[in-house]
């Protein structure tokens, strides 16, 4: 076989192996610290931030919304940047 074909085949094989390695490593993500695997953040293994209600803001919510307990939000996703999601 000509040398040019061998170089092309070996370059293709290296690219395929590198792509496969990236895909496999992206599917990993297990940690030695355990956890529930519900996501990976840059915060390390620390605790989750606390959430509390803002009483001043909660006082401004209309009674009809308070009684429902549901807020429906609509959006037209045909405009950028949402159309790319």
PDB file with one MODEL, atoms N, CA, C and O in Angstrom:
MODEL        1
ATOM      1  N   UNK A   1       0.835  -1.189   0.000  1.00  0.00           N
ATOM      2  CA  UNK A   1       0.000   0.000   0.000  1.00  0.00           C
ATOM      3  C   UNK A   1       0.871   1.241   0.000  1.00  0.00           C
ATOM      4  O   UNK A   1       1.936   1.263   0.617  1.00  0.00           O
ATOM      5  N   UNK A   2       0.428   2.240  -0.672  1.00  0.00           N
ATOM      6  CA  UNK A   2       1.191   3.490  -0.650  1.00  0.00           C
ATOM      7  C   UNK A   2       1.213   4.107   0.746  1.00  0.00           C
ATOM      8  O   UNK A   2       0.278   3.928   1.527  1.00  0.00           O
ATOM      9  N   UNK A   3       2.254   4.814   1.045  1.00  0.00           N
ATOM     10  CA  UNK A   3       2.431   5.445   2.353  1.00  0.00           C
ATOM     11  C   UNK A   3       1.339   6.468   2.633  1.00  0.00           C
ATOM     12  O   UNK A   3       0.913   6.623   3.777  1.00  0.00           O
ATOM     13  N   UNK A   4       0.897   7.149   1.626  1.00  0.00           N
ATOM     14  CA  UNK A   4      -0.126   8.182   1.801  1.00  0.00           C
ATOM     15  C   UNK A   4      -1.431   7.589   2.329  1.00  0.00           C
ATOM     16  O   UNK A   4      -2.080   8.188   3.187  1.00  0.00           O
ATOM     17  N   UNK A   5      -1.817   6.424   1.826  1.00  0.00           N
ATOM     18  CA  UNK A   5      -3.049   5.766   2.290  1.00  0.00           C
ATOM     19  C   UNK A   5      -2.896   5.315   3.729  1.00  0.00           C
ATOM     20  O   UNK A   5      -3.832   5.439   4.518  1.00  0.00           O
ATOM     21  N   UNK A   6      -1.720   4.787   4.086  1.00  0.00           N
ATOM     22  CA  UNK A   6      -1.486   4.357   5.471  1.00  0.00           C
ATOM     23  C   UNK A   6      -1.547   5.539   6.439  1.00  0.00           C
ATOM     24  O   UNK A   6      -2.100   5.425   7.533  1.00  0.00           O
ATOM     25  N   UNK A   7      -0.988   6.653   6.038  1.00  0.00           N
ATOM     26  CA  UNK A   7      -1.027   7.848   6.895  1.00  0.00           C
ATOM     27  C   UNK A   7      -2.456   8.321   7.069  1.00  0.00           C
ATOM     28  O   UNK A   7      -2.858   8.690   8.172  1.00  0.00           O
ATOM     29  N   UNK A   8      -3.226   8.314   5.994  1.00  0.00           N
ATOM     30  CA  UNK A   8      -4.614   8.755   6.066  1.00  0.00           C
ATOM     31  C   UNK A   8      -5.434   7.822   6.964  1.00  0.00           C
ATOM     32  O   UNK A   8      -6.241   8.276   7.775  1.00  0.00           O
ATOM     33  N   UNK A   9      -5.217   6.521   6.806  1.00  0.00           N
ATOM     34  CA  UNK A   9      -5.965   5.565   7.642  1.00  0.00           C
ATOM     35  C   UNK A   9      -5.590   5.685   9.106  1.00  0.00           C
ATOM     36  O   UNK A   9      -6.458   5.618   9.976  1.00  0.00           O
ATOM     37  N   UNK A  10      -4.308   5.860   9.389  1.00  0.00           N
ATOM     38  CA  UNK A  10      -3.903   5.983  10.785  1.00  0.00           C
ATOM     39  C   UNK A  10      -4.393   7.300  11.383  1.00  0.00           C
ATOM     40  O   UNK A  10      -4.730   7.346  12.566  1.00  0.00           O
ATOM     41  N   UNK A  11      -4.439   8.355  10.602  1.00  0.00           N
ATOM     42  CA  UNK A  11      -4.967   9.626  11.106  1.00  0.00           C
ATOM     43  C   UNK A  11      -6.462   9.507  11.380  1.00  0.00           C
ATOM     44  O   UNK A  11      -6.964  10.050  12.364  1.00  0.00           O
ATOM     45  N   UNK A  12      -7.166   8.798  10.512  1.00  0.00           N
ATOM     46  CA  UNK A  12      -8.593   8.576  10.721  1.00  0.00           C
ATOM     47  C   UNK A  12      -8.831   7.734  11.971  1.00  0.00           C
ATOM     48  O   UNK A  12      -9.752   8.005  12.742  1.00  0.00           O
ATOM     49  N   UNK A  13      -8.003   6.718  12.168  1.00  0.00           N
ATOM     50  CA  UNK A  13      -8.140   5.864  13.350  1.00  0.00           C
ATOM     51  C   UNK A  13      -7.858   6.646  14.627  1.00  0.00           C
ATOM     52  O   UNK A  13      -8.558   6.473  15.625  1.00  0.00           O
ATOM     53  N   UNK A  14      -6.852   7.494  14.608  1.00  0.00           N
ATOM     54  CA  UNK A  14      -6.529   8.308  15.789  1.00  0.00           C
ATOM     55  C   UNK A  14      -7.672   9.272  16.089  1.00  0.00           C
ATOM     56  O   UNK A  14      -8.037   9.452  17.251  1.00  0.00           O
ATOM     57  N   UNK A  15      -8.235   9.887  15.067  1.00  0.00           N
ATOM     58  CA  UNK A  15      -9.352  10.812  15.274  1.00  0.00           C
ATOM     59  C   UNK A  15     -10.566  10.082  15.825  1.00  0.00           C
ATOM     60  O   UNK A  15     -11.254  10.600  16.705  1.00  0.00           O
ATOM     61  N   UNK A  16     -10.837   8.879  15.314  1.00  0.00           N
ATOM     62  CA  UNK A  16     -11.978   8.100  15.806  1.00  0.00           C
ATOM     63  C   UNK A  16     -11.769   7.686  17.250  1.00  0.00           C
ATOM     64  O   UNK A  16     -12.701   7.757  18.050  1.00  0.00           O
ATOM     65  N   UNK A  17     -10.565   7.255  17.602  1.00  0.00           N
ATOM     66  CA  UNK A  17     -10.293   6.871  18.986  1.00  0.00           C
ATOM     67  C   UNK A  17     -10.369   8.068  19.929  1.00  0.00           C
ATOM     68  O   UNK A  17     -10.875   7.944  21.044  1.00  0.00           O
ATOM     69  N   UNK A  18      -9.878   9.210  19.498  1.00  0.00           N
ATOM     70  CA  UNK A  18      -9.959  10.411  20.340  1.00  0.00           C
ATOM     71  C   UNK A  18     -11.411  10.831  20.555  1.00  0.00           C
ATOM     72  O   UNK A  18     -11.794  11.218  21.659  1.00  0.00           O
ATOM     73  N   UNK A  19     -12.210  10.752  19.503  1.00  0.00           N
ATOM     74  CA  UNK A  19     -13.637  11.088  19.629  1.00  0.00           C
ATOM     75  C   UNK A  19     -14.337  10.128  20.563  1.00  0.00           C
ATOM     76  O   UNK A  19     -15.132  10.544  21.405  1.00  0.00           O
ATOM     77  N   UNK A  20     -14.048   8.842  20.422  1.00  0.00           N
ATOM     78  CA  UNK A  20     -14.667   7.849  21.307  1.00  0.00           C
ATOM     79  C   UNK A  20     -14.249   8.072  22.754  1.00  0.00           C
ATOM     80  O   UNK A  20     -15.064   7.920  23.664  1.00  0.00           O
ATOM     81  N   UNK A  21     -12.989   8.432  22.977  1.00  0.00           N
ATOM     82  CA  UNK A  21     -12.525   8.694  24.341  1.00  0.00           C
ATOM     83  C   UNK A  21     -13.236   9.894  24.945  1.00  0.00           C
ATOM     84  O   UNK A  21     -13.578   9.881  26.128  1.00  0.00           O
ATOM     85  N   UNK A  22     -13.461  10.927  24.150  1.00  0.00           N
ATOM     86  CA  UNK A  22     -14.180  12.101  24.653  1.00  0.00           C
ATOM     87  C   UNK A  22     -15.624  11.763  24.990  1.00  0.00           C
ATOM     88  O   UNK A  22     -16.145  12.216  26.009  1.00  0.00           O
ATOM     89  N   UNK A  23     -16.270  10.976  24.147  1.00  0.00           N
ATOM     90  CA  UNK A  23     -17.663  10.596  24.402  1.00  0.00           C
ATOM     91  C   UNK A  23     -17.757   9.752  25.667  1.00  0.00           C
ATOM     92  O   UNK A  23     -18.631   9.985  26.502  1.00  0.00           O
ATOM     93  N   UNK A  24     -16.883   8.793  25.814  1.00  0.00           N
ATOM     94  CA  UNK A  24     -16.922   7.913  26.987  1.00  0.00           C
ATOM     95  C   UNK A  24     -16.600   8.691  28.260  1.00  0.00           C
ATOM     96  O   UNK A  24     -17.233   8.468  29.291  1.00  0.00           O
ATOM     97  N   UNK A  25     -15.636   9.592  28.207  1.00  0.00           N
ATOM     98  CA  UNK A  25     -15.294  10.351  29.409  1.00  0.00           C
ATOM     99  C   UNK A  25     -16.405  11.329  29.774  1.00  0.00           C
ATOM    100  O   UNK A  25     -16.568  11.650  30.951  1.00  0.00           O
ATOM    101  N   UNK A  26     -17.164  11.807  28.809  1.00  0.00           N
ATOM    102  CA  UNK A  26     -18.286  12.702  29.090  1.00  0.00           C
ATOM    103  C   UNK A  26     -19.432  11.986  29.756  1.00  0.00           C
ATOM    104  O   UNK A  26     -20.225  12.614  30.457  1.00  0.00           O
ATOM    105  N   UNK A  27     -19.541  10.699  29.558  1.00  0.00           N
ATOM    106  CA  UNK A  27     -20.621   9.926  30.162  1.00  0.00           C
ATOM    107  C   UNK A  27     -20.300   9.516  31.585  1.00  0.00           C
ATOM    108  O   UNK A  27     -21.179   9.023  32.292  1.00  0.00           O
ATOM    109  N   UNK A  28     -19.090   9.701  32.017  1.00  0.00           N
ATOM    110  CA  UNK A  28     -18.682   9.325  33.366  1.00  0.00           C
ATOM    111  C   UNK A  28     -19.174  10.338  34.367  1.00  0.00           C
ATOM    112  O   UNK A  28     -20.324  10.774  34.310  1.00  0.00           O
ATOM    113  N   UNK A  29     -18.321  10.707  35.267  1.00  0.00           N
ATOM    114  CA  UNK A  29     -18.676  11.746  36.212  1.00  0.00           C
ATOM    115  C   UNK A  29     -18.919  11.239  37.611  1.00  0.00           C
ATOM    116  O   UNK A  29     -19.336  12.005  38.480  1.00  0.00           O
ATOM    117  N   UNK A  30     -18.668   9.963  37.851  1.00  0.00           N
ATOM    118  CA  UNK A  30     -18.804   9.453  39.202  1.00  0.00           C
ATOM    119  C   UNK A  30     -17.737  10.079  40.075  1.00  0.00           C
ATOM    120  O   UNK A  30     -16.643  10.387  39.603  1.00  0.00           O
ATOM    121  N   UNK A  31     -18.049  10.268  41.345  1.00  0.00           N
ATOM    122  CA  UNK A  31     -17.068  10.853  42.239  1.00  0.00           C
ATOM    123  C   UNK A  31     -16.834   9.927  43.416  1.00  0.00           C
ATOM    124  O   UNK A  31     -17.705   9.139  43.784  1.00  0.00           O
ATOM    125  N   UNK A  32     -15.681  10.025  43.990  1.00  0.00           N
ATOM    126  CA  UNK A  32     -15.332   9.192  45.133  1.00  0.00           C
ATOM    127  C   UNK A  32     -16.085   9.632  46.377  1.00  0.00           C
ATOM    128  O   UNK A  32     -16.198   8.869  47.337  1.00  0.00           O
ATOM    129  N   UNK A  33     -16.603  10.863  46.370  1.00  0.00           N
ATOM    130  CA  UNK A  33     -17.303  11.377  47.545  1.00  0.00           C
ATOM    131  C   UNK A  33     -18.731  10.877  47.630  1.00  0.00           C
ATOM    132  O   UNK A  33     -19.417  11.136  48.619  1.00  0.00           O
ATOM    133  N   UNK A  34     -19.190  10.168  46.618  1.00  0.00           N
ATOM    134  CA  UNK A  34     -20.565   9.663  46.643  1.00  0.00           C
ATOM    135  C   UNK A  34     -21.512  10.685  46.083  1.00  0.00           C
ATOM    136  O   UNK A  34     -21.186  11.365  45.110  1.00  0.00           O
ATOM    137  N   UNK A  35     -22.666  10.808  46.669  1.00  0.00           N
ATOM    138  CA  UNK A  35     -23.655  11.753  46.184  1.00  0.00           C
ATOM    139  C   UNK A  35     -24.739  11.038  45.422  1.00  0.00           C
ATOM    140  O   UNK A  35     -24.679   9.825  45.222  1.00  0.00           O
ATOM    141  N   UNK A  36     -25.729  11.792  44.999  1.00  0.00           N
ATOM    142  CA  UNK A  36     -26.857  11.188  44.312  1.00  0.00           C
ATOM    143  C   UNK A  36     -26.722  11.252  42.807  1.00  0.00           C
ATOM    144  O   UNK A  36     -27.573  10.716  42.098  1.00  0.00           O
ATOM    145  N   UNK A  37     -25.684  11.889  42.294  1.00  0.00           N
ATOM    146  CA  UNK A  37     -25.475  11.953  40.852  1.00  0.00           C
ATOM    147  C   UNK A  37     -26.490  12.816  40.142  1.00  0.00           C
ATOM    148  O   UNK A  37     -26.686  12.656  38.937  1.00  0.00           O
ATOM    149  N   UNK A  38     -27.139  13.720  40.839  1.00  0.00           N
ATOM    150  CA  UNK A  38     -28.189  14.541  40.239  1.00  0.00           C
ATOM    151  C   UNK A  38     -27.635  15.720  39.459  1.00  0.00           C
ATOM    152  O   UNK A  38     -28.407  16.522  38.935  1.00  0.00           O
ATOM    153  N   UNK A  39     -26.350  15.842  39.371  1.00  0.00           N
ATOM    154  CA  UNK A  39     -25.790  16.930  38.596  1.00  0.00           C
ATOM    155  C   UNK A  39     -24.371  17.181  39.020  1.00  0.00           C
ATOM    156  O   UNK A  39     -23.908  16.674  40.042  1.00  0.00           O
ATOM    157  N   UNK A  40     -23.696  17.956  38.237  1.00  0.00           N
ATOM    158  CA  UNK A  40     -22.332  18.288  38.602  1.00  0.00           C
ATOM    159  C   UNK A  40     -22.186  19.783  38.496  1.00  0.00           C
ATOM    160  O   UNK A  40     -22.493  20.375  37.461  1.00  0.00           O
ATOM    161  N   UNK A  41     -21.725  20.385  39.543  1.00  0.00           N
ATOM    162  CA  UNK A  41     -21.505  21.815  39.535  1.00  0.00           C
ATOM    163  C   UNK A  41     -20.061  22.097  39.848  1.00  0.00           C
ATOM    164  O   UNK A  41     -19.283  21.185  40.126  1.00  0.00           O
ATOM    165  N   UNK A  42     -19.709  23.343  39.802  1.00  0.00           N
ATOM    166  CA  UNK A  42     -18.337  23.704  40.105  1.00  0.00           C
ATOM    167  C   UNK A  42     -18.160  23.996  41.587  1.00  0.00           C
ATOM    168  O   UNK A  42     -17.090  24.438  42.005  1.00  0.00           O
ATOM    169  N   UNK A  43     -19.191  23.756  42.385  1.00  0.00           N
ATOM    170  CA  UNK A  43     -19.131  24.070  43.788  1.00  0.00           C
ATOM    171  C   UNK A  43     -18.419  23.038  44.629  1.00  0.00           C
ATOM    172  O   UNK A  43     -18.352  23.192  45.848  1.00  0.00           O
ATOM    173  N   UNK A  44     -17.886  21.996  44.031  1.00  0.00           N
ATOM    174  CA  UNK A  44     -17.230  20.957  44.796  1.00  0.00           C
ATOM    175  C   UNK A  44     -18.263  20.052  45.425  1.00  0.00           C
ATOM    176  O   UNK A  44     -19.325  19.821  44.847  1.00  0.00           O
ATOM    177  N   UNK A  45     -17.967  19.545  46.585  1.00  0.00           N
ATOM    178  CA  UNK A  45     -18.883  18.621  47.240  1.00  0.00           C
ATOM    179  C   UNK A  45     -19.600  19.272  48.403  1.00  0.00           C
ATOM    180  O   UNK A  45     -20.075  18.571  49.297  1.00  0.00           O
ATOM    181  N   UNK A  46     -19.693  20.597  48.417  1.00  0.00           N
ATOM    182  CA  UNK A  46     -20.289  21.322  49.533  1.00  0.00           C
ATOM    183  C   UNK A  46     -21.793  21.174  49.598  1.00  0.00           C
ATOM    184  O   UNK A  46     -22.410  20.496  48.776  1.00  0.00           O
ATOM    185  N   UNK A  47     -22.365  21.821  50.591  1.00  0.00           N
ATOM    186  CA  UNK A  47     -23.809  21.756  50.784  1.00  0.00           C
ATOM    187  C   UNK A  47     -24.525  22.656  49.788  1.00  0.00           C
ATOM    188  O   UNK A  47     -23.922  23.546  49.189  1.00  0.00           O
ATOM    189  N   UNK A  48     -25.797  22.418  49.625  1.00  0.00           N
ATOM    190  CA  UNK A  48     -26.619  23.203  48.707  1.00  0.00           C
ATOM    191  C   UNK A  48     -26.975  24.541  49.356  1.00  0.00           C
ATOM    192  O   UNK A  48     -27.068  24.619  50.581  1.00  0.00           O
ATOM    193  N   UNK A  49     -27.171  25.578  48.570  1.00  0.00           N
ATOM    194  CA  UNK A  49     -27.544  26.872  49.145  1.00  0.00           C
ATOM    195  C   UNK A  49     -28.952  26.806  49.728  1.00  0.00           C
ATOM    196  O   UNK A  49     -29.799  26.054  49.246  1.00  0.00           O
ATOM    197  N   UNK A  50     -29.188  27.581  50.743  1.00  0.00           N
ATOM    198  CA  UNK A  50     -30.503  27.587  51.364  1.00  0.00           C
ATOM    199  C   UNK A  50     -31.435  28.534  50.620  1.00  0.00           C
ATOM    200  O   UNK A  50     -30.989  29.501  50.002  1.00  0.00           O
ATOM    201  N   UNK A  51     -32.716  28.250  50.684  1.00  0.00           N
ATOM    202  CA  UNK A  51     -33.729  29.063  50.026  1.00  0.00           C
ATOM    203  C   UNK A  51     -34.755  29.462  51.072  1.00  0.00           C
ATOM    204  O   UNK A  51     -35.215  28.630  51.854  1.00  0.00           O
ATOM    205  N   UNK A  52     -35.108  30.735  51.082  1.00  0.00           N
ATOM    206  CA  UNK A  52     -36.134  31.192  52.015  1.00  0.00           C
ATOM    207  C   UNK A  52     -37.062  32.164  51.293  1.00  0.00           C
ATOM    208  O   UNK A  52     -36.669  32.815  50.324  1.00  0.00           O
ATOM    209  N   UNK A  53     -38.284  32.250  51.774  1.00  0.00           N
ATOM    210  CA  UNK A  53     -39.279  33.127  51.157  1.00  0.00           C
ATOM    211  C   UNK A  53     -38.998  34.580  51.538  1.00  0.00           C
ATOM    212  O   UNK A  53     -38.576  34.876  52.656  1.00  0.00           O
ATOM    213  N   UNK A  54     -39.237  35.457  50.604  1.00  0.00           N
ATOM    214  CA  UNK A  54     -39.122  36.892  50.846  1.00  0.00           C
ATOM    215  C   UNK A  54     -40.511  37.382  51.245  1.00  0.00           C
ATOM    216  O   UNK A  54     -41.406  37.459  50.402  1.00  0.00           O
ATOM    217  N   UNK A  55     -40.695  37.710  52.503  1.00  0.00           N
ATOM    218  CA  UNK A  55     -42.028  38.059  52.994  1.00  0.00           C
ATOM    219  C   UNK A  55     -42.564  39.342  52.350  1.00  0.00           C
ATOM    220  O   UNK A  55     -43.773  39.462  52.148  1.00  0.00           O
ATOM    221  N   UNK A  56     -41.698  40.295  52.025  1.00  0.00           N
ATOM    222  CA  UNK A  56     -42.150  41.529  51.377  1.00  0.00           C
ATOM    223  C   UNK A  56     -42.670  41.234  49.973  1.00  0.00           C
ATOM    224  O   UNK A  56     -43.688  41.786  49.555  1.00  0.00           O
ATOM    225  N   UNK A  57     -41.979  40.372  49.256  1.00  0.00           N
ATOM    226  CA  UNK A  57     -42.409  40.005  47.913  1.00  0.00           C
ATOM    227  C   UNK A  57     -43.651  39.115  47.963  1.00  0.00           C
ATOM    228  O   UNK A  57     -44.553  39.259  47.137  1.00  0.00           O
ATOM    229  N   UNK A  58     -43.697  38.207  48.919  1.00  0.00           N
ATOM    230  CA  UNK A  58     -44.864  37.321  49.052  1.00  0.00           C
ATOM    231  C   UNK A  58     -46.123  38.108  49.384  1.00  0.00           C
ATOM    232  O   UNK A  58     -47.221  37.687  49.019  1.00  0.00           O
ATOM    233  N   UNK A  59     -45.992  39.233  50.062  1.00  0.00           N
ATOM    234  CA  UNK A  59     -47.136  40.064  50.388  1.00  0.00           C
ATOM    235  C   UNK A  59     -47.722  40.767  49.175  1.00  0.00           C
ATOM    236  O   UNK A  59     -48.869  41.212  49.220  1.00  0.00           O
ATOM    237  N   UNK A  60     -46.960  40.879  48.091  1.00  0.00           N
ATOM    238  CA  UNK A  60     -47.430  41.548  46.880  1.00  0.00           C
ATOM    239  C   UNK A  60     -48.127  40.596  45.902  1.00  0.00           C
ATOM    240  O   UNK A  60     -48.667  41.037  44.887  1.00  0.00           O
ATOM    241  N   UNK A  61     -48.116  39.317  46.196  1.00  0.00           N
ATOM    242  CA  UNK A  61     -48.753  38.345  45.302  1.00  0.00           C
ATOM    243  C   UNK A  61     -50.271  38.478  45.422  1.00  0.00           C
ATOM    244  O   UNK A  61     -50.794  38.479  46.537  1.00  0.00           O
ATOM    245  N   UNK A  62     -50.990  38.590  44.302  1.00  0.00           N
ATOM    246  CA  UNK A  62     -52.454  38.719  44.354  1.00  0.00           C
ATOM    247  C   UNK A  62     -53.105  37.499  45.007  1.00  0.00           C
ATOM    248  O   UNK A  62     -52.575  36.390  44.942  1.00  0.00           O
ATOM    249  N   UNK A  63     -54.259  37.721  45.638  1.00  0.00           N
ATOM    250  CA  UNK A  63     -54.969  36.640  46.334  1.00  0.00           C
ATOM    251  C   UNK A  63     -55.381  35.516  45.384  1.00  0.00           C
ATOM    252  O   UNK A  63     -55.387  34.348  45.772  1.00  0.00           O
ATOM    253  N   UNK A  64     -55.726  35.864  44.134  1.00  0.00           N
ATOM    254  CA  UNK A  64     -56.128  34.818  43.192  1.00  0.00           C
ATOM    255  C   UNK A  64     -54.973  33.856  42.903  1.00  0.00           C
ATOM    256  O   UNK A  64     -55.187  32.659  42.712  1.00  0.00           O
ATOM    257  N   UNK A  65     -53.773  34.379  42.873  1.00  0.00           N
ATOM    258  CA  UNK A  65     -52.606  33.522  42.639  1.00  0.00           C
ATOM    259  C   UNK A  65     -52.289  32.722  43.894  1.00  0.00           C
ATOM    260  O   UNK A  65     -51.939  31.545  43.812  1.00  0.00           O
ATOM    261  N   UNK A  66     -52.410  33.359  45.058  1.00  0.00           N
ATOM    262  CA  UNK A  66     -52.159  32.652  46.311  1.00  0.00           C
ATOM    263  C   UNK A  66     -53.112  31.480  46.479  1.00  0.00           C
ATOM    264  O   UNK A  66     -52.698  30.409  46.923  1.00  0.00           O
ATOM    265  N   UNK A  67     -54.371  31.663  46.134  1.00  0.00           N
ATOM    266  CA  UNK A  67     -55.344  30.579  46.320  1.00  0.00           C
ATOM    267  C   UNK A  67     -55.099  29.444  45.341  1.00  0.00           C
ATOM    268  O   UNK A  67     -55.296  28.279  45.687  1.00  0.00           O
ATOM    269  N   UNK A  68     -54.668  29.765  44.113  1.00  0.00           N
ATOM    270  CA  UNK A  68     -54.337  28.724  43.132  1.00  0.00           C
ATOM    271  C   UNK A  68     -53.067  27.984  43.525  1.00  0.00           C
ATOM    272  O   UNK A  68     -53.007  26.756  43.463  1.00  0.00           O
ATOM    273  N   UNK A  69     -52.063  28.733  43.924  1.00  0.00           N
ATOM    274  CA  UNK A  69     -50.775  28.138  44.237  1.00  0.00           C
ATOM    275  C   UNK A  69     -49.953  27.822  42.998  1.00  0.00           C
ATOM    276  O   UNK A  69     -48.925  27.149  43.082  1.00  0.00           O
ATOM    277  N   UNK A  70     -50.414  28.315  41.833  1.00  0.00           N
ATOM    278  CA  UNK A  70     -49.728  28.020  40.574  1.00  0.00           C
ATOM    279  C   UNK A  70     -49.526  29.312  39.802  1.00  0.00           C
ATOM    280  O   UNK A  70     -50.429  30.145  39.723  1.00  0.00           O
ATOM    281  N   UNK A  71     -48.344  29.476  39.235  1.00  0.00           N
ATOM    282  CA  UNK A  71     -48.073  30.605  38.347  1.00  0.00           C
ATOM    283  C   UNK A  71     -47.717  30.022  36.992  1.00  0.00           C
ATOM    284  O   UNK A  71     -46.729  29.299  36.863  1.00  0.00           O
ATOM    285  N   UNK A  72     -48.515  30.331  35.985  1.00  0.00           N
ATOM    286  CA  UNK A  72     -48.239  29.881  34.625  1.00  0.00           C
ATOM    287  C   UNK A  72     -47.517  30.987  33.876  1.00  0.00           C
ATOM    288  O   UNK A  72     -47.955  32.138  33.879  1.00  0.00           O
ATOM    289  N   UNK A  73     -46.405  30.634  33.233  1.00  0.00           N
ATOM    290  CA  UNK A  73     -45.602  31.584  32.490  1.00  0.00           C
ATOM    291  C   UNK A  73     -45.566  31.137  31.044  1.00  0.00           C
ATOM    292  O   UNK A  73     -45.281  29.975  30.756  1.00  0.00           O
ATOM    293  N   UNK A  74     -45.854  32.057  30.130  1.00  0.00           N
ATOM    294  CA  UNK A  74     -45.799  31.753  28.706  1.00  0.00           C
ATOM    295  C   UNK A  74     -44.652  32.480  28.044  1.00  0.00           C
ATOM    296  O   UNK A  74     -44.225  33.542  28.495  1.00  0.00           O
ATOM    297  N   UNK A  75     -44.162  31.897  26.972  1.00  0.00           N
ATOM    298  CA  UNK A  75     -43.057  32.505  26.256  1.00  0.00           C
ATOM    299  C   UNK A  75     -43.141  32.131  24.789  1.00  0.00           C
ATOM    300  O   UNK A  75     -43.514  31.010  24.443  1.00  0.00           O
ATOM    301  N   UNK A  76     -42.795  33.069  23.937  1.00  0.00           N
ATOM    302  CA  UNK A  76     -42.718  32.794  22.510  1.00  0.00           C
ATOM    303  C   UNK A  76     -41.274  32.440  22.210  1.00  0.00           C
ATOM    304  O   UNK A  76     -40.405  33.312  22.187  1.00  0.00           O
ATOM    305  N   UNK A  77     -41.020  31.174  21.982  1.00  0.00           N
ATOM    306  CA  UNK A  77     -39.646  30.702  21.815  1.00  0.00           C
ATOM    307  C   UNK A  77     -39.139  30.783  20.385  1.00  0.00           C
ATOM    308  O   UNK A  77     -38.114  30.184  20.058  1.00  0.00           O
ATOM    309  N   UNK A  78     -39.847  31.520  19.524  1.00  0.00           N
ATOM    310  CA  UNK A  78     -39.367  31.634  18.155  1.00  0.00           C
ATOM    311  C   UNK A  78     -38.379  32.780  17.973  1.00  0.00           C
ATOM    312  O   UNK A  78     -37.869  32.988  16.872  1.00  0.00           O
ATOM    313  N   UNK A  79     -38.110  33.514  19.025  1.00  0.00           N
ATOM    314  CA  UNK A  79     -37.138  34.607  18.950  1.00  0.00           C
ATOM    315  C   UNK A  79     -35.818  34.186  19.571  1.00  0.00           C
ATOM    316  O   UNK A  79     -35.776  33.390  20.509  1.00  0.00           O
ATOM    317  N   UNK A  80     -34.747  34.737  19.030  1.00  0.00           N
ATOM    318  CA  UNK A  80     -33.412  34.424  19.547  1.00  0.00           C
ATOM    319  C   UNK A  80     -33.284  34.933  20.979  1.00  0.00           C
ATOM    320  O   UNK A  80     -33.896  35.957  21.285  1.00  0.00           O
ATOM    321  N   UNK A  81     -32.571  34.327  21.835  1.00  0.00           N
ATOM    322  CA  UNK A  81     -31.791  33.120  21.661  1.00  0.00           C
ATOM    323  C   UNK A  81     -32.580  31.851  21.957  1.00  0.00           C
ATOM    324  O   UNK A  81     -32.030  30.755  21.848  1.00  0.00           O
ATOM    325  N   UNK A  82     -33.833  31.968  22.322  1.00  0.00           N
ATOM    326  CA  UNK A  82     -34.609  30.796  22.714  1.00  0.00           C
ATOM    327  C   UNK A  82     -34.853  29.831  21.561  1.00  0.00           C
ATOM    328  O   UNK A  82     -35.067  28.641  21.792  1.00  0.00           O
ATOM    329  N   UNK A  83     -34.825  30.314  20.338  1.00  0.00           N
ATOM    330  CA  UNK A  83     -35.094  29.425  19.216  1.00  0.00           C
ATOM    331  C   UNK A  83     -33.985  28.400  19.015  1.00  0.00           C
ATOM    332  O   UNK A  83     -34.169  27.417  18.298  1.00  0.00           O
ATOM    333  N   UNK A  84     -32.834  28.627  19.646  1.00  0.00           N
ATOM    334  CA  UNK A  84     -31.712  27.706  19.499  1.00  0.00           C
ATOM    335  C   UNK A  84     -31.648  26.687  20.610  1.00  0.00           C
ATOM    336  O   UNK A  84     -30.751  25.843  20.610  1.00  0.00           O
ATOM    337  N   UNK A  85     -32.557  26.731  21.552  1.00  0.00           N
ATOM    338  CA  UNK A  85     -32.526  25.805  22.693  1.00  0.00           C
ATOM    339  C   UNK A  85     -33.114  24.485  22.289  1.00  0.00           C
ATOM    340  O   UNK A  85     -33.183  23.564  23.103  1.00  0.00           O
TER     341      UNK A  85
ENDMDL
END
